[in-house]
Amino acid sequence: MKGIRYSTEQKIRILREAEGSGKKIQDVCRDHQISEQTFYRWKREFGMLEISQAKQLKELKRENARLKRMLADEMLGKELLKEALEKKL
């Protein structure tokens, strides 16, 4: 059975709920239908982030991926030009 996909914001809200409500972690996990292992993995990944910081991190990761693709395309173009020049000489 496939589980529910939570957004980054939802994950942080669940972590804050466990932190601030005084509930046991097991109860919070049961309420949101996640395992304790998932909870602790999220805590390791998003533990001290605020929602705005998580959104900014997500945007930066997206921009970084785009820049890496652009660099790879440029490097490929450069290699093709080198090969074309070598064949001419």
C-alpha positions in Angstrom: 0.0 0.0 0.0 1.3 3.4 -1.0 1.5 6.0 1.7 0.5 9.7 1.7 2.9 12.2 0.2 3.4 15.1 2.5 4.7 18.5 1.4 7.7 20.0 3.1 5.4 22.5 4.8 3.2 19.7 6.1 6.3 17.8 7.4 7.5 20.9 9.3 4.0 21.5 10.8 3.9 17.8 12.0 7.3 18.3 13.6 6.2 21.5 15.3 3.0 19.8 16.5 5.1 17.1 18.2 7.4 19.6 19.7 4.9 22.1 21.0 1.8 20.2 22.0 3.4 18.0 24.7 2.0 14.9 23.0 4.1 11.8 22.8 5.8 11.2 19.5 4.0 7.9 19.1 0.6 9.7 19.3 1.5 12.3 16.8 2.8 9.6 14.4 -0.4 7.6 14.8 -2.6 10.7 14.2 -0.8 11.5 10.9 -0.3 7.8 9.9 3.5 7.9 9.7 6.0 5.6 11.3 8.4 6.8 14.0 11.3 6.2 11.7 9.7 8.6 9.2 9.2 11.2 11.9 12.9 11.0 13.0 14.1 11.1 9.4 12.0 14.3 8.8 13.4 15.7 12.1 16.9 15.1 10.9 16.2 16.7 7.6 13.9 19.6 8.6 14.4 19.8 12.4 15.3 23.4 12.9 13.9 24.9 9.7 10.9 27.3 9.6 8.4 27.0 6.7 9.8 30.0 4.9 13.3 28.6 5.1 12.1 25.3 3.7 10.5 27.0 0.8 13.6 29.0 0.1 15.7 25.8 0.3 13.4 24.1 -2.2 13.7 27.0 -4.6 17.5 27.0 -4.3 17.7 23.3 -5.0 15.5 23.8 -8.1 17.8 26.6 -9.3 20.9 24.6 -8.6 19.6 21.7 -10.7 18.8 24.1 -13.6 22.3 25.6 -13.4 23.8 22.1 -13.4 21.9 21.2 -16.6 23.0 24.5 -18.3 26.6 23.8 -17.4 26.4 20.2 -18.8 24.8 21.5 -22.0 27.6 24.1 -22.4 30.3 21.5 -21.7 28.8 19.2 -24.3 28.7 22.0 -26.9 32.3 22.9 -26.2 33.4 19.2 -26.7 31.5 19.1 -30.0 33.2 22.2 -31.2 36.6 20.8 -30.3 35.9 17.6 -32.2 34.7 19.6 -35.3 37.9 21.7 -35.2 40.2 18.7 -34.9 38.5 17.1 -38.0 39.1 20.2 -40.0 42.8 20.3 -39.2 
